[in-house]
Amino acid sequence: MLAIKLSKTGKTNKKMFRLVISEKGRDPYGDVLEILGSYNPHSKELVVKTDRVKHWISKGAQMTATVNNLFVGKNIVAGKKVTASKSRKPKKAAPEPVAPKKEA
């Protein structure tokens, strides 16, 4: 299955991302079918080939949650934002310490 996902580029403290399309289980830094654009998280600049994105979605490509939220925020695709990360379940409350029994 094909997926539109982010591939990290740039320097250590100045990350940039490419929007790429590749197999879902494949490494995003390896071979990709096409580079669809780029995203700069520092300036929130999103450059996208909108016609190519719509082409791949019509062919059945999926989007990761983060990419979906970027596209919905910039009105590239219609829909609702999804939860990008799963929140942890709250830890069970620790049992209260048992007080020693008083002998009468």
C-alpha positions in Angstrom: 0.0 0.0 0.0 1.3 3.5 -0.9 1.5 6.2 1.7 2.2 9.9 1.6 4.6 10.6 4.5 7.3 12.9 5.8 11.0 12.3 5.2 13.4 14.3 7.5 16.2 16.3 5.9 18.2 19.3 7.1 20.6 19.9 9.9 20.5 18.7 13.4 18.7 21.7 14.9 17.2 22.9 11.7 15.0 20.1 10.5 13.1 20.2 7.2 10.8 17.6 5.8 10.0 16.3 2.3 6.6 15.1 1.4 7.2 11.8 -0.3 5.1 8.9 -1.6 6.4 5.3 -1.1 5.4 1.9 0.2 3.9 2.2 3.7 6.4 -0.2 5.3 9.4 1.1 3.5 12.1 3.4 4.9 11.1 7.0 4.1 14.8 7.8 3.5 15.2 5.2 0.8 13.8 5.0 -2.7 10.6 7.0 -3.1 8.2 7.1 -6.1 7.9 10.8 -6.1 8.7 13.9 -4.0 5.5 15.8 -3.6 6.7 18.9 -1.7 8.4 20.1 1.4 7.5 21.3 4.9 9.5 23.7 7.1 8.2 23.3 10.7 10.0 26.5 11.9 8.3 28.9 9.5 5.2 26.6 9.1 5.8 26.8 5.3 4.2 24.0 3.3 5.1 23.7 -0.4 3.0 21.0 -2.2 2.3 19.8 -5.7 -1.5 19.8 -5.1 -2.4 18.2 -8.4 0.0 15.3 -7.8 -1.2 14.8 -4.2 -4.8 14.5 -5.5 -3.7 12.2 -8.2 -2.0 9.8 -5.8 -5.0 9.9 -3.3 -7.3 9.1 -6.2 -5.1 6.0 -7.0 -5.6 4.8 -3.4 -2.6 6.2 -1.5 -3.1 6.8 2.2 -1.7 9.6 4.3 0.0 9.5 7.7 -1.9 11.3 10.5 0.6 14.2 10.5 0.4 14.7 6.7 -3.4 14.5 6.9 -3.4 17.2 9.6 -1.1 19.4 7.5 -3.2 19.0 4.4 -6.5 19.7 6.2 -5.0 22.8 7.9 -4.0 24.2 4.5 -7.3 23.2 2.8 -5.5 20.8 0.3 -7.8 18.0 1.2 -11.3 18.1 2.8 -11.9 16.3 6.1 -11.2 16.4 9.8 -7.9 16.4 11.6 -7.0 13.1 13.3 -5.1 12.3 16.4 -1.5 12.1 15.3 -0.2 10.3 18.4 -1.7 7.9 20.8 -1.9 9.1 24.3 -0.7 6.8 27.1 -3.2 5.2 29.3 -3.0 6.6 32.8 -1.0 4.6 35.2 -3.0 2.6 37.8 -3.0 4.4 41.2 -0.5 2.9 43.5 -2.1 1.0 46.4 -2.1 2.9 49.6 0.5 1.7 52.1 -1.0 -0.6 54.7 -0.7 0.7 58.3 0.6 -1.8 60.8 -2.1 -3.4 63.0 -2.4 -2.2 66.5 -2.6 -4.9 69.1 -5.1 -4.4 71.9 
